[in-house]
Amino acid sequence: MSTMRSRLARLLGRDARPTAPTPPPTPLIGFVVHGAGGVHPASAHIRVTGRMSALAASGAARVAQVDPVRWADGTDTAHLDAVLVQRDAFPVTALDAAFARARSEGTRIVAEVDDDFFSQEARARLARAEYDPQRLASVDRLVRSADAVVVSTTALQEVLAAEGIASVVVPNAVQPGLWSTEPVRPDTDGPRRVLYMGTATHGGDLDLLRPVFDGFVDDDGRPVRLEVVGVTSDDDGWYDRLPVPEGGTHYPDFVAFLRQHTRRWSAGVAPLTDDRFNDAKSDLKFLEYTMLGLPFVGSDRPSYAGVDAVGGLLAADDPESWRRALRTAFRDADALVARAREHVLAERVVVDGAEPQWRVALGI
C-alpha cells in the first residue's frame, strides 16, 4: 500500500513526505548614529549600538550601521525592514528623501531620543551647549514623522505626549562586560575626592555644588574635593579637573579610563537644577557610578526618583543636605554599593537586546 501511495504521489508531482514551511528571512535592522567603525559617542553606545550588537548576537535580527545620506538617495540599495535613528544623526536635509524611500519600500523608521528636545526651555539650554538650529530641526522632524519613537524615561514620554507624539519607554541599561564588580578601596592619601562626570549640558548643574565643597571635611576632618570629568571647560579653582585622554570619548575607552582611576574617588555625585530639561533625564549616572563601585549621591529630582530605595542617596538643594548625604556615602560605601549593584545587575542590564519594547518599536 505504501508503495502505491508513493507512486501516486510521484504521478501527482508531490513528495509523499510533508515538507517544512520555509522560515521567514531574518529581519535586517539598520541604525543611524554619530560615529563610525565602532567608535561612537557615549549616548549612541548606551542607547543604540550596544543593544544592536546584543540583538544581532541573539539571532533575532541582522543589524548594520547605515550611512543616512547614501540610504536616503538610494546609493545604498539595501532593503531595510526598519531603521533606528538616534537623536539628530540623520541630516535634516536628507529626511524628506528618507521618508519617501521608507514609504515606497515598507521600511519602518524608528526615532530614539533620550533628552527633552521639545520644551522651550530645554531647546534654549541645548542651543547654548552644543546644538545648532539644524540639529534641533533634525530631531523635531524625525520624531514627529517616525513610525515609532523610543525614549529613555516616562517623564520624557510625557513631554512627547504633550506634543501629541506617542512613544515607548526603554530604560537605560548597562553592558556587564564593560564593568567590574570588584569592590573599590579609595586612596587614603591626600584629600578625599568625589567624582562628577557629564557632558557640556551640565555646566549649570555644577554650580549647585560650589557651596557644598567650600571648606567641606569628612567625619575625620579630612578635606573633601570635587573632581570633574567633562561637564565644563571652565577652571574656577573650587574643583579639580581630571582630563580625559585623547580618544577617551569612545564610550568603552571612557569606561576603561574611569575604571583605571576608581581608587581616586570615595563617591560619585549627580547634581540637577530644577528645570524641565533635567526632569526628563534618566538615572544613567546612578547606573554608571554603581558599576564603578562608587556610592551614588544625586539631586532629589524626578530623574533619580526611587534610587534611594535601592542603595542610592538623594540630597535637597541646600549644602547641608548634600554634606550629610556624602558623609553617609563615605561611612556606608560598601553596603550602599552592594545593594545598588544587586539592583542594577538584576534589573538594568542589556541581556539580548530584544526587550519587548524594542521588538514592538522595531516591528520584529
C-alpha positions in Angstrom: 0.0 0.0 0.0 2.8 2.4 0.9 4.5 1.7 -2.5 1.2 2.5 -4.2 0.9 5.8 -2.3 4.5 6.7 -3.2 3.8 6.0 -6.9 0.6 8.0 -6.8 2.4 10.9 -5.2 5.1 10.9 -7.9 2.5 10.8 -10.6 0.8 13.8 -9.0 4.1 15.6 -8.7 4.1 15.7 -4.9 6.5 14.2 -2.4 4.7 11.7 -0.1 6.5 13.2 2.8 5.3 16.6 4.1 7.8 19.5 3.7 8.6 22.0 6.4 7.5 25.6 5.6 10.3 28.0 4.7 11.1 30.2 7.6 10.7 33.9 7.0 14.0 35.8 6.4 15.7 37.3 9.5 14.8 41.0 9.5 17.6 43.5 8.6 17.6 46.4 11.0 19.6 49.5 10.1 20.7 52.0 12.6 21.9 55.6 12.2 24.1 57.1 14.9 27.1 59.6 15.0 30.5 58.0 14.6 31.7 55.0 12.6 33.9 51.9 12.8 32.6 51.0 16.2 33.7 54.4 17.7 30.6 56.4 18.8 29.6 59.0 21.4 28.5 57.6 24.8 24.8 58.2 24.2 24.9 56.2 20.9 26.8 53.3 22.5 24.5 53.2 25.6 21.2 53.6 23.8 21.8 52.0 20.4 25.0 50.3 19.3 25.4 48.2 22.4 21.8 47.0 22.1 22.1 46.4 18.4 25.1 44.2 18.9 23.3 42.2 21.5 20.2 42.0 19.3 22.3 40.5 16.5 24.0 38.1 18.8 20.6 36.8 19.9 19.8 35.9 16.3 16.5 37.9 16.4 17.7 40.2 13.7 20.6 41.2 11.4 21.9 44.7 12.1 24.0 47.2 10.1 25.0 50.8 10.6 23.6 52.9 7.8 25.0 56.0 6.1 21.9 58.2 6.2 22.6 60.3 3.1 23.5 57.2 1.0 20.4 55.4 2.1 18.2 58.4 1.6 19.4 59.0 -2.0 19.4 55.3 -2.9 23.1 54.9 -3.3 22.9 52.2 -0.6 20.4 49.8 -2.2 20.0 47.5 0.9 16.4 46.9 1.8 15.8 47.5 5.5 12.9 46.2 7.5 13.4 49.0 9.9 15.9 51.8 10.5 16.5 53.2 14.0 17.8 56.8 14.1 19.2 58.3 17.2 18.6 61.9 18.0 19.9 64.2 15.2 22.1 61.6 13.4 20.0 61.9 10.2 20.8 65.3 8.5 17.6 67.3 8.2 18.2 68.0 4.5 18.1 64.2 3.8 15.0 63.3 5.9 12.4 64.0 3.2 14.1 61.6 0.8 14.5 59.0 3.6 10.8 59.1 4.5 9.9 58.8 0.8 12.1 55.8 0.3 10.8 54.2 3.5 7.2 54.6 2.3 7.9 53.1 -1.0 9.8 50.1 0.4 7.8 49.4 3.6 10.7 50.3 5.8 9.8 51.2 9.4 11.5 54.4 10.7 12.1 54.5 14.5 13.3 57.6 16.3 15.3 57.3 19.5 15.7 60.2 21.9 16.9 60.4 25.5 16.7 64.1 26.2 13.9 66.7 26.1 14.3 68.4 22.7 10.8 69.9 22.7 10.1 72.2 25.6 11.1 75.8 25.0 13.5 76.0 28.0 15.1 72.7 27.0 15.8 73.8 23.4 17.3 77.0 24.7 19.6 75.0 27.0 20.7 72.7 24.2 21.3 75.6 21.9 23.6 77.2 24.5 25.5 73.9 25.0 26.1 72.2 21.6 23.1 72.0 19.4 22.8 74.4 16.4 19.3 75.0 14.8 19.9 72.4 12.1 20.5 69.6 14.7 17.4 70.6 16.7 15.3 70.7 13.5 16.5 67.2 12.6 15.3 65.8 15.9 12.0 67.6 15.6 11.3 66.5 12.1 12.3 62.9 12.7 10.3 62.4 15.9 7.1 63.9 14.5 7.2 61.8 11.4 8.6 58.4 12.6 6.6 55.2 12.7 7.6 54.7 16.3 9.5 56.7 18.9 11.6 55.2 21.7 12.5 57.3 24.8 14.5 56.6 28.0 12.1 57.8 30.7 8.4 58.1 31.5 9.0 61.8 32.1 10.3 62.2 28.5 7.4 60.2 27.3 5.1 62.7 28.9 6.9 65.6 27.3 6.3 64.0 23.9 2.7 63.2 24.8 2.1 66.9 25.4 3.3 67.4 21.8 0.8 64.8 20.5 3.6 62.2 20.0 3.2 58.6 21.2 6.3 56.8 22.4 7.5 53.6 24.2 9.9 53.7 27.1 13.1 51.6 27.0 15.1 52.5 30.2 18.9 52.8 30.1 20.8 49.7 30.9 24.5 48.7 31.3 26.5 46.1 29.5 28.2 44.0 32.1 31.3 43.2 30.0 32.4 46.9 30.2 32.4 47.0 34.0 33.9 45.3 37.0 32.1 44.0 40.1 35.2 44.2 42.3 35.0 46.3 45.5 36.7 49.7 45.4 39.0 50.9 48.2 39.6 54.6 47.9 43.1 56.1 48.3 43.8 57.3 51.9 46.4 59.8 50.9 45.6 63.5 50.3 42.1 64.9 50.2 39.1 62.7 49.8 37.9 63.0 46.2 34.3 63.0 44.9 33.7 62.4 41.1 31.3 64.4 39.0 31.3 63.5 35.3 29.0 64.7 32.5 28.6 66.5 29.2 28.6 70.2 28.4 24.9 70.4 29.0 25.5 70.0 32.8 27.6 73.2 33.3 24.8 74.9 35.1 24.2 71.9 37.4 27.8 72.1 38.6 27.1 75.5 40.3 24.8 73.7 42.8 27.9 72.0 44.3 30.1 75.1 44.9 28.8 75.9 48.4 28.8 72.1 49.3 32.5 71.8 48.8 33.5 75.1 50.3 35.5 74.1 53.3 33.9 70.6 53.4 35.7 68.0 55.5 34.6 64.4 56.3 34.0 62.9 59.8 37.7 62.6 60.4 38.5 66.2 59.4 39.9 65.2 56.0 39.3 67.8 53.3 36.9 66.7 50.6 37.5 67.9 47.0 35.2 67.7 43.9 36.9 66.2 40.8 35.3 66.9 37.5 35.5 64.8 34.3 34.0 66.7 31.4 30.9 68.9 32.3 32.6 72.3 31.7 35.7 73.8 30.1 36.0 76.4 32.9 38.6 76.2 35.6 37.3 78.1 38.6 39.6 76.7 41.2 37.0 75.4 43.6 37.1 71.9 42.0 39.8 69.8 40.4 39.8 68.5 36.8 40.8 65.1 35.6 41.3 65.3 31.8 40.1 62.5 29.5 42.9 61.2 27.3 42.8 61.6 23.6 40.4 59.0 22.1 38.7 58.6 25.5 35.4 59.9 24.2 34.7 56.4 22.7 32.5 55.0 25.4 34.2 51.7 26.1 37.5 53.5 26.3 36.0 56.1 28.6 34.7 53.4 30.9 38.1 51.8 30.9 39.7 55.2 31.7 37.2 55.6 34.7 37.9 52.1 35.9 41.7 52.9 36.0 41.0 55.7 38.4 38.3 54.4 40.7 40.6 54.4 43.7 40.8 58.2 43.4 37.1 58.6 44.4 35.0 58.0 47.5 31.6 58.7 45.8 30.0 59.9 42.6 27.6 62.9 42.5 24.9 63.9 40.1 23.5 67.4 40.7 20.5 68.6 38.7 18.9 72.0 38.8 15.1 72.3 39.0 14.1 72.6 35.3 12.1 70.7 32.8 15.1 69.6 30.8 16.7 67.8 33.8 13.3 66.3 34.9 13.2 64.3 31.7 16.7 62.9 32.1 17.4 59.3 33.1 19.2 57.8 36.1 22.2 56.8 33.9 24.7 58.2 36.4 23.3 56.1 39.1 23.9 53.0 36.9 27.4 54.1 35.9 28.6 55.2 39.4 27.2 52.0 40.8 29.1 49.8 38.3 32.2 51.8 39.0 31.9 50.7 42.6 31.1 54.2 43.9 28.2 55.2 46.2 25.8 57.5 44.5 24.6 60.9 45.7 22.2 62.7 43.4 19.7 65.6 43.4 16.3 64.7 44.7 14.7 65.2 41.3 12.3 63.1 39.2 15.3 61.7 37.2 16.5 59.8 40.3 13.2 59.0 42.0 13.4 55.7 43.7 17.2 55.2 43.7 17.2 55.8 47.4 15.2 52.5 47.8 18.0 50.5 46.0 21.2 51.9 47.5 21.4 55.5 46.2 21.3 58.6 48.3 19.4 61.8 47.4 20.0 65.4 48.5 18.0 68.6 48.5 19.4 71.8 47.1 20.9 73.1 50.3 24.6 72.4 51.1 24.0 70.7 54.4 21.7 68.1 52.8 24.5 67.3 50.3 27.1 67.1 53.0 25.0 64.8 55.2 24.4 62.5 52.2 28.1 62.5 51.3 29.2 61.7 54.8 26.8 58.8 54.8 28.2 57.7 51.5 31.7 57.7 52.9 30.8 55.8 56.0 28.5 53.2 54.4 30.1 52.8 51.0 30.4 49.0 50.9 26.8 48.4 51.9 25.4 51.1 49.6 27.3 49.9 46.6 26.5 46.2 47.2 22.8 47.0 47.4 22.9 49.2 44.3 24.9 46.7 42.3 22.5 43.9 43.2 19.6 46.0 41.8 21.4 47.1 38.7 22.6 43.6 37.8 19.1 42.2 38.4 17.0 44.8 36.7 19.1 47.1 34.4 21.4 45.0 32.3 21.3 44.6 28.5 20.9 40.8 28.1 19.9 40.1 24.5 18.9 43.5 23.1 15.4 42.1 22.5 13.3 43.7 25.2 9.6 43.6 24.4 9.5 47.4 24.0 12.3 47.3 21.4 10.6 44.5 19.4 7.4 46.5 19.3 9.1 49.6 18.2 11.2 47.8 15.5 8.3 45.7 14.4 10.1 42.4 14.9 
